[in-house]
Amino acid sequence: MYPLPTRTVLYSHRKHMKPVPEVGKKYHCFDDGKVRFSRHFIITVDEVLGHQQFKKKYPKEFEKYREAVRGHYWLYSTHSDKFIITHKGEHNELGVYVRTKQGGWFGIGPWWDDATLDSTGELWDNLVKDIDSYDYTEEEKKQIIEEGTI
């Protein structure tokens, strides 16, 4: 028999864990995890719930989370430490973001809320740094950056 992995191995991804978003703050999101200006939208975090709190308050969404974990085992953590809730996703519906296996945040909602949540701002910052590689006019660049500023 092989020995069970140690806690260090089980939680080795923790050094890559992104911070938990804060209630009331705005964050950048990217539809389908594709970091592009055309996939960008902004959410405001309304709630941050623990595992049991989320299960009790949003039982239907908890089942969707369980289904998402089963169907996308390579993406979602099997036991998200927090559930990030927005009541105004890109299309004004409930958006739920959970921990990924890589330590980031990804939405389990339908359509547009199935997205990467950028809790550090680094994805947006890197995209803006690269704006010159796109075929935008100076006016378009300015408008894109202003619209995306939070």
C-alpha angles and dihedrals in degrees: 000000000000118000117251115257116263122245087257091061094041093052101030090120090066091089086064096045114129117225121268110259116245127241113257095020127114122236138187118248132188121209114242089357092285108138101215134123089244090057096046126115136153129234134188116222111236101175141010111200135182121237097267094040091054093046091053099042099040108027095163092050090046088058089050088052091052090049091048091052091050094046097041103031091155092059114035126060111242091228112030110203092213138016115217113210130197122176092198108054118167090293097033095261131122111287122196122192122191138183118277126216087253092056099256132107128263131175124245095194126108125272113341099012088063088094148118113266111213102214094172100041091233095118091054092044092052091048092051091048088056096047092110090065089066124079097249127137117237089256092051091049091052092048094048092050093046092049091049097046114111 
